[in-house]
Amino acid sequence: MKQSQLFTKTKKESPADEISKNAELLIKGGFIHKEMAGVYAFLPLGLRVIEKIKTIIREEMNAVGGQEVYMTTLQPRDIWEKTDRWDDKKVDNWFKTKLKNGEEVGVGLTHEEPIVDALGGYVSSYRDLPVSIYQIQNKFRNELRAKSGILRGREFMMKDMYSFARTEEEHLKIYEEVAQAYHRVYRRLGIGHITYRTYADGGIFTKKFSDEFQTISGVGEDTIYVDEEKNIAVNKEIYTDENLAKLGLDKAKLVEKRAIEVGNIFPLESKYTDALGVYYTDEHGEKKSIISGCYGIGVSRTMGVLAEIFSDDNGLMWPESVAPFHVHLLVLGDKEEPQKAADKLYADLVKKGIEVLFDDRTGVSAGEKFADADLLGMPYRVVVSERSLKDGGYEVKKRTEEKGKIVTEDELLKLLKAKS
């Protein structure tokens, strides 16, 4: 991508109506565009980040047997009435609308009911189970107060998976496999070391504990208590002596932290499958309940978390696994020699399969190009200038480091290929 052809531009001033760091930096950098409170569009650079996050999630869900689908946003009222969740007194953050014929429909905020309803047309025997079905799509929640940029929105992107098993034992095996897959997702995103599996209240889904995945951050809305030896935590909502005893946790070893929830998993038991009349027949011809689980990751929220954590006073510092481009290539000055050298280097890097954002803009000062590079936060900045060429090559600097060094093209290619 040549920066001169990118329709988005960086902004010098922070948006006046945003107080969260993630929204401020992502809007200034041209990653997202605010449509209204809690609703953001993803622009070319932001979409590249989102797609890379989705790829990591998709690979790990596929690795544990997940099958991807794409469900509808509009949901029929009747299946929600069967599970007793249509009434606003039960679920109060619905968006609902009416069709021209007067029929009420819901606008998807979660998909337990539609997934189970679809499953009923294909699963009837013990031979059809177990199965895990997931999707990555936008959800809609009628939040009273949207805040914190893309950490909490009225429209947001989410991965939700639903598992269906024959027995509790089979369900628990799947549940633990998915939990470990979540740890792998967060490690690949660069936040594994500060993200804890956290025991929490099962809410409307189950009387058992649910599991949240909480990333340590000073801007987090949740308070958790971390056992750093066991690498697990407990949410403040269930922080009682009785629950700590059930979980085998020593109160003296727990450290209070602020955190942002980046994922959650719930045992659903047979609540939804029973309510919607979806059963299986076992080896003896007996009708049995299907045991299910739910597994969510907020994709757009995770992008916001990364922007909060991987940033400094100058801008973003994307992890290599999700950065829009691996390299930000800058050419300084308007002299012919640096221009030709930068054009050649750009072509060579692209040919080698290295993702490059080429700041080829003319009439833009070196200071402005450096400031934009810091704001956009690609892992590597490579500068081509008269000075670098006189010194024997190109200046390469990691976004996380203060100083760069001069390298030849061969040395640069070796460095970038080793990291890509």
N, C-alpha and C positions, 0 to 999 in steps of 0.2 A: 504494500500500500504506500503510495506517495502522498505525503501530507498535504501537498498543494492541491490534491484532488479530493481530499476528505472534506465533506460539506460542513462538518461540525468544526467549531473553533473553540479554543480555550477562552476562559473569561478571567479578567484580572481581579474583579470584585466578587466576594462571596455573596450568594443569594440572601437577600434581607430577611426572607420568611423561613429560613432553615436554621435550626440551632444544632443539629447533629452533624458530627464530623463526616460521616459517610455521605450524607446528602450534599453537604457543602463541597467536598472534594470531587464527588462524581459529577455534580452539575458543572462545577468550574472546569473540569477536564473534558466535558462533552460526552460523558459516558451515558448519562440519563437525562431525560427532559421531564420536568414536572408538569403533568396535565392538570392536576388539582390535588388537594390534600389527600395523601395516602395512595395516589395513583401516578405511576411513573412509566414513561416509555423508555425502552432501551435502544440507544443509538448505536452506530456501527461498532465503536470500541467496547461499549458495555455489553452488546450482544455477543461479541467474541468471548468475553469473560464468562457470561452466562452459559454459553454453549460448552465451554471447557469444563465448567463445574458439572453440567449435566452429563457430559461424557464420562467423567470420573464416577459419578453416581451410577450411571447406566451400566458401566463395566462391572462394578461391584455387585449390583443387583442381579445382573445376568449370571455372575459367577456363583451365586447361591440359588440358582434355578428360577429366578424371576422371569416372567413372560410379560413383555410390554404391550400395553393397549393404549387407546386414547378414547376416553369416555366423553359423553356430552356434558355441556355446561347446564343446559336446561334439564330439570329433573321433575318427574311427575309427582303430584301430591300424594297419590294413593300409597306408594311404597313407603313414604315417610310416615304416613298415618299408621301403617301396620307396625312400625317400630316405635310409635308414640313419640316421634320427634318433630312433627310438623308444627305443633302449637308453639307460638313465640314464648310462652311461659317455660317451655322445656329448652328451647334453643333460641336465644333472643337476638342473635346477630345475623339473621338471614337477610338476604336480598330476595324479595319475591315479586312476581309480576303476573299479569293476566294475558292470556291469548285473546285474539279477537272474538273467539266464541265464548269468552267469559271464564274459561278453565284456568285455575291457578297453577302456576309452576314455580319451582324454586330455582335459584341461580346458584350453581354448585359451590358449596363451602367445604364439603367433604363427600366421600363417595362410597361409604360402607353399603348403603342401600342399593344404589345402582349396580355396583360390582356383584353383590350377592344375587340380585335379581337376574343379571346376565348369566351368572354361574349356573343358576337353576336350569337353564336350557341345555346344559352340557354335562353336568355331574349328577350321577344317580347311583353309581356302584362304587364299592371300595377300590376297584381297579382304577377309578378316575382320580384318586387322591394319593398323596397330597399334591397341592398346586399353590403357586404364589403368583399373583397378578399385580403389576404395577403400572403407573402412568406418571408422566411429567406434564403438568398443564397448569393454567391459571386457575386460581381459586378467588372467591369473592366473599368478603365478610364485612358486614355493616357495622364497623367499629364506631363507637361513640366518638372517640377522639383519635384520629390517625396521627401518629407522631414518630419521631426517631428515624425519619427518612425511609429507606427501604427495609428497615428492621421491623416495622409494623405498618402494614398498609391495608387498604380496602380491597385492592386487587394485587395479587402476588402470585409468584410461581412456586409450585410445590411438587415434590415427588411423594406419592403415597402408594404404598404396597399393602396388599391384603393376602394373608396366607390362610389356607384351609387344610385341615388335617383330620385324620380319622380318630385319633386318641389324644389325650392330654400329653402323653409321653412324646408322641410324634410332633405335636405342636411345640413343646418346649425345645426340642432339638432344632426345629426351624427357627424359633425365636432367638436362640443363642447364636445360631449361624448368622442371622441378620445383624444381631448386636455386634458381632465381631466384624462384619462387613462395614458397619458404620464406623468403627474404629479405623478401619483401613481408609475409608473415604476421608476422614478428618486428618489422618496422617498425610495422605496425598495432597490435601489442601494446605498443608503446612501448619495446622493448628492442633494436631494430635496430642502434642505435649501439654496443651492447656485446655483440653476438652475432656470432661469426665462423664462417665456413665453415672447418672444421678437418680436415686430412688425418689419417686414422687407419688402423689395421690392419683389413683386411677380415674377419678372424676366420674362422669356419666357412663364411662365405658366398662368399668370393672370394680369390684370391691378389693381386688388385689392391688399391689403397687404397680405403677407404670414405671417406665424407664425414660428419663430425659437425657439428652446429651447437651451438656452445658459448657460453654466456652468462657473462660475467665476473662472479664473485661470490666473496667471501672465504670463503664456506662450501662452495664447490665441492669435489667429490671428485677432479676431474681437474686435472692440470697441463698447460697448453698453452703454446706459444711463438708469439707473435703478431708478424706483420709488419704494422705499423700503416699503412705506405705502401700495401701491396698489399691490405690489408683481409682477409688470410687468416691461418691459423694451422696449427700442426702439433701433434699430440698427443705427449706425452712417450714413449708406447709405441713410436713409430717415429722418435724424435728421434736419428737417427744421421747421420753425415757423408754416408754413401752415399745415404740417402733424401733428405736436404736437397739434394744435387746433382741427384737425379732430378727434384725438384720445383722446381728453380731458385731456391732460397731461400738468402739470405746469413745465415749464423749470427750475424754481428755485428749484424744488424738485428732479430733476434728478441728479444722481451721476454717473460720468464716471467710467467704469470698463473695464478690459480686460477679454475676455471670449472665450470659445471653444464651437462651435456649436455641440450639441449632438443629435439633432433631428430637423425636420421641417415638417410643414404641409401646404398644398397649396390648395386653391379652384381652381379647373380646369374648372369650368363651364361646357359647353358642347363641348369644343374645340376638344377633341379626339373622343368622341362618334359620333359627327356630321361628322367629317372628315372620320371616318371609316364606316359610314352608319349604326350605331347601334342606334335604336330608340325603343320606346315602344308605344303601343296603349292604350289610356286611356279608361275610362268607356263608353265613347260615340263613340268609334271606331276611334278617331282622333289620328294621328301620332304625338308623342311628343318627344322633346329632353330629353336625360338623363343627369342629373346634377351630376358631379363627383368631387371627391377630392382625394388628394394624401398625404400619411403620411409616413415619413421615419425616421428610427433610425439607425445610424451607429453602428452596434454591436461591431465590432473590434475596431472602434474608441472609443467607450464608455469604453472598457477595457483599452485602452491607457489613457483615461482621469482619470479613477480610479487609475491607476499606478502613474500618475502625482500627484494626490491629496493625496492619501493615501500612503505616503512614508516618510521616513526620511533619515538621513545620512547613516543609517545602512542597509536600504532595504525597502521592501514593507510592507504594513500594511492593508491587504485586509479586507473589510467589511465582516461580518459574512455571509451575504446573497450570496456572490459570491466566497468566499475563496475556493481554491481547496480542502482543508481539514479543518475540524473544529479544530483539535488538531494536534500539532506536538509533538510527544512523543520521548524523548531522553533518552537513557540509557548510563550512563557514567562509564568508566572503564571496565575491562575485568573479574571482579570477578563474581563468580557463582551466589551469592545471588541477586545482582541487575539484572542480566540477567534473572533469573527465574521470579523475581517480575515483570519486564518489559514485558516479554512474556505473563504472566498471565493478566496483566492490558490491554495489547493490545487486547487480545482475548475477555476480558470482555467488553471493549469499543465497539469493532466491533459487538459483540453480542447484545449490546444495541442500535445498529443503529447509532452510532457516527462515523463520518468520521475521520480516523486517518492516518497520515503519520508517520510511525515508523522508526526513525533513529536508526537502529540496526547495523550500520556499525561498524566493529572492526578495530582496528589499527588507529582510527581517534581520535584526541585529543578533550578534552572537549571544548577548545576554538574554534576549527574549527566547532564543532557541534553547538555551540551557535551562531557563526557568520552566519552559513547557515540558522539557524532557523530565525534569524533576517532578512536575505536577502529574504527568501521565504515568510515570512509574514503571517503565519497562525494566526488566532485570539488568540489561546491559546497554550502556550508551557508548557509541563508537563515533568519534569525531574525525573528520577529514578536513585539514586546513593546510595552508602554506607551511605553517610551523611544524605540523605533524609530519608532513612529507619531507621536510628538510631534516627532521630527526630520524627518518628512516621508516615511516609507515603511518599507522593510525593510532589515535589515543583511545584505549578501551578502559571503561570504568564501570564497576558494578554499582547499581543504584544504592546499595547498602554500604558502600565504601566512600571515603572522602577523596582519595586520590586515584588517578588513573595511571596507565603506563603505555608506552609506545611499543607496538608490536607490528610485525610484518603480516601480510595477508595470510600466509601459511600458518603462522602462530595463532592468528585470530580464528581461523577456521578450525584448528585443532581445539582451541579453547571452547568455542561455541558448540561444536559437535559433541564434545565430551559432556556438555551440560544439557544438551537438547534431548 
